[in-house]
Amino acid sequence: MAAFVTSHLPSFSSTSKDGDADIPVFVMGHSMGGGQVLTLACHPDYQDRLVRRVRGWLLEAPFISFSPEEKPSALKVFAGRLAGRLFPHRQLKHEIRPEHLSRDPEVVKSIAADELMHNTGTLEGLAGLLDRTAALASGQVRPLPGGALRSLWVGHGTQDKTTWFEASKKYFDECTGEVKDKEFRVYEGWYHQLHADGPDSEQFYRDVADWILARCGEDRPEAKL
């Protein structure tokens, strides 16, 4: 992920032109991607050469902790970590119910019919997910002093049945004190896919667009995506 983001920073690109260094870059992650993006933004090895060069970081329903509906037992977590070390490339199937992802019946149908939604990963990947989530939920991984993480936006639905709203709010309140420009957006009654949760998702698009444009020197609250 670090290599991908770095390749899109204008000053690192071989195709950069004059003035490109002023182009603002934003990084957004959803669900597990939100946990990965947040972990990257807090990693000490990337603060100056990557994190400081990103104008803003956005997390949509980030995976900071399992929701009560999806939380595995302590035994399953222990077994998952152990199995990940012993059989890293062995696959594991874990189904997330489509009706837990969106309130929109059409979206639920499309998820259920999508052959690419195979709910399969490797044990090594599972172990990494468990370790990353534990580090975030405990506050071990958090924005570092020095202000490299310039702006942070977090959006989460209160009825998310996949990742846990309360964990995101707790992390934001207790672990982001080093971030001067930050916002936590509550979506009352929404599920996991804020970008595809029915007609209300237009509000999510507006919120994200307005937040980004306000940090590009373009304060245009009427803007839409």
Secondary structure, DSSP 4 states (H G I P E B T S, - for coil): -HHHHHHTSGGG-TT--TTGGGS--EEEEETHHHHHHHHHHH-GGGTTTTGGG-SEEEEES--SSB-TTTPPPHHHHHHHHHHHHHSTT-EEE-PPPGGGT-S-HHHHHHHHH-TT---EEEHHHHHHHHHHHHHHHTTSS-PPTTS-S-EEEEEEETT-SSB-HHHHHHHHHHH-TT-SEEEEEEETT--S-GGGSSTTHHHHHHHHHHHHHHTTT---TT---
